[in-house]
Amino acid sequence: MKEGVVAVLDDGAGRYLFIRRGLTLERSPGWWCFVGGQVEPDETLEAATAREMLEEVGLHVKVEARIHESLSPRGEFKLHWFSTRLDPGGQQIVPCPVEVDEWRWLSLADGLRLHPILPGLRNWLEHRTEAR
């Protein structure tokens, strides 16, 4: 099974960065998710998380704790979820036009209203909003 990462970024005010995947991508085009992707050979999970944030939305982040694990929709990837924070603060999102069709800062509850949303993210959001 391949390794993948998911970057969970909040803005410090209870909103999280959601992206809608590019419409021409092979896997899950047009689906809402967090930033993430495949771990490259000889790359740590943390380095992959930071790289994906930079490649997809142009943000430099500090990768913090691993907070969750899941499987990708087709079971092809074991996904390692990490909390991240902007480092330095005050950066502007510059989305990669191929990878990201749209992006939004949303609360967890508002994130649940996105459609279509990847099943693993829906499950994570449901458990987080129930715990509040």
C-alpha positions in Angstrom: 0.0 0.0 0.0 1.3 3.5 -0.8 1.7 6.2 1.8 -0.1 9.5 1.6 -0.5 12.6 3.7 -3.3 15.0 4.6 -2.5 18.6 5.9 -5.0 20.0 8.3 -4.5 23.8 8.5 -6.7 26.1 10.6 -6.5 29.9 10.6 -6.5 30.2 14.4 -10.1 31.4 14.3 -11.8 28.0 14.0 -11.7 27.8 10.2 -9.9 25.2 8.1 -8.5 25.3 4.6 -10.6 23.1 2.3 -9.8 22.7 -1.4 -11.7 21.4 -4.3 -9.5 19.1 -6.4 -8.6 20.1 -9.9 -11.2 19.0 -12.5 -8.6 17.3 -14.7 -6.9 15.2 -12.0 -7.0 11.4 -12.3 -8.1 10.7 -8.7 -11.2 12.3 -7.3 -11.5 15.3 -9.6 -13.8 18.1 -8.3 -14.0 16.6 -4.8 -13.6 18.7 -1.7 -10.8 17.7 0.7 -7.8 19.0 2.7 -4.5 19.5 1.0 -2.6 16.2 0.6 -0.9 13.7 -1.6 1.5 10.9 -2.1 4.7 10.5 -0.2 7.7 10.4 -2.5 10.5 7.7 -2.1 12.9 8.6 0.7 10.7 11.4 1.9 9.4 11.6 5.5 5.7 12.0 6.1 6.3 15.5 7.6 8.4 16.6 4.6 5.7 15.3 2.2 3.0 17.2 4.1 5.0 20.5 3.9 5.8 19.9 0.2 2.1 19.2 -0.7 1.0 22.5 1.0 3.6 24.4 -0.9 2.9 22.7 -4.3 -0.9 22.9 -4.0 -1.6 26.2 -2.3 1.7 28.0 -2.1 1.9 28.0 1.7 4.9 27.4 3.9 3.8 25.4 7.0 5.3 23.9 10.1 4.1 20.3 10.4 3.0 19.5 13.9 1.3 16.4 15.3 0.0 13.4 13.5 -3.7 13.5 14.4 -5.5 10.8 12.4 -5.0 7.9 9.8 -7.4 6.7 7.2 -7.5 4.9 3.8 -8.1 6.7 0.5 -11.4 6.1 -1.2 -10.1 3.2 -3.3 -7.9 1.8 -0.5 -4.8 2.5 -2.5 -3.2 4.9 0.1 -2.7 4.8 3.8 -3.2 8.5 4.7 -1.4 10.1 7.6 -3.1 13.3 8.8 -1.0 16.1 10.4 -2.0 19.4 12.0 -0.1 22.2 10.4 0.3 25.9 11.0 1.5 28.8 8.8 5.2 29.5 9.2 5.6 32.4 8.8 2.1 33.8 9.4 0.3 36.2 7.0 0.9 34.3 3.8 -1.5 34.4 0.9 -2.9 31.3 -0.8 -1.6 30.9 -4.3 -3.3 27.8 -5.6 -1.8 25.5 -8.3 -4.4 25.7 -11.1 -4.1 22.0 -12.0 -4.3 20.7 -8.5 -6.8 23.1 -7.0 -10.1 24.3 -8.6 -11.3 26.3 -5.6 -10.4 26.8 -2.0 -12.3 28.1 1.1 -11.7 28.8 4.8 -14.6 27.1 6.6 -15.6 25.9 10.0 -15.9 22.1 10.5 -19.7 22.3 10.4 -19.6 24.3 7.1 -17.1 21.9 5.7 -19.6 19.1 6.2 -22.0 21.0 3.8 -19.5 20.8 0.9 -20.4 18.4 -1.9 -18.9 16.2 -3.1 -16.6 15.6 -0.2 -14.1 12.7 0.2 -15.5 10.0 2.5 -12.5 10.0 4.9 -12.8 13.7 5.4 -16.6 13.5 5.9 -16.0 10.9 8.6 -13.3 12.9 10.3 -15.5 16.1 10.3 -18.5 14.2 11.6 -16.5 12.8 14.6 -14.9 16.3 15.3 -18.2 18.1 15.2 -19.9 15.5 17.4 -17.1 15.8 20.0 -17.8 19.6 20.4 
